[in-house]
Amino acid sequence: MHHVATKAQVRHALWFSYAYLSVATLIILVRRDLEFLLYLAVMAVIIIAVLAVYRRAGLSASVLWHFSFWGLLHMVGGLAPIPEGWHSADTTGVVYNWRLVPGYLKYDQLVHAYGVGLVTWLVWQALSHRVRSYDRGPLEPTPGMLAVCATAGMGFGALNEVVEFIATLILPSTNVGDHINTGWDLVSNFVGATVSATVIFFVSRHRQRKWEESVERQFRPGG
């Protein structure tokens, strides 16, 4: 069972988020960047949704801070410029299009994987806080249960692709990319969800083993 974040920890994460979102808003207004006004609205919805989950199901401070940091990566990705040699000729010169490994890996794909991995983690924490196993004990991170969490994470990633598609329909120009970019985003979502579910599984197993060993030492003669 994870430790639920205190109200003070929630406030600290929120103030950090408000700080960089305020700076991003000023930059967007000065540049008159219509696309990122839409993404600011999406960020606001995500913050409200995460807070709603926290209030109803409980989340750790770690999850909240990771979501806040993911939002910062998102803002930097769309607003910070990069040199011409860092991106392909058919894309704009912002961090999102930074080719970390030319021909293979973009900054955008890492942010996709990270975000979907966080949603997978959030879903697991919410379920483990609210749901009990058949014997009324703590919910175990079984492969099937974690597959459900990973699928929920990928669903969030697919919803993000829907938002990006809508942006291409209502805005004169966007930085979304073509269908191949969308395909790689979905692959990144799958990788992020899978890695997150795998880490949750092995970390939980390790903690359970440590707990069992501590209990065994307590009841061992002469322990």
Buried (B, 14 or more C-beta within 10 A) or exposed (E): EBEBBEEEBBEBBBEBBEEBBEEBBEBBEEEEBBBBEBBBEBBEEBBEBBBEBBEEBBBBBBBBBBBBBBBBBBBBBBBEEBEEEBBEEEBEBBBBBBBEEEEEBBBBBBBBBBBBBBBBBBBBBBBBBEEEEEEEEBBEBEEEBBEBBBEBBBBBBBEBBEBBEEBBEEBEEBBBBEEEBBEBBBEBBBBBBBBBBBBBBEEBEEEEEEEEEEEEEEEEEEE
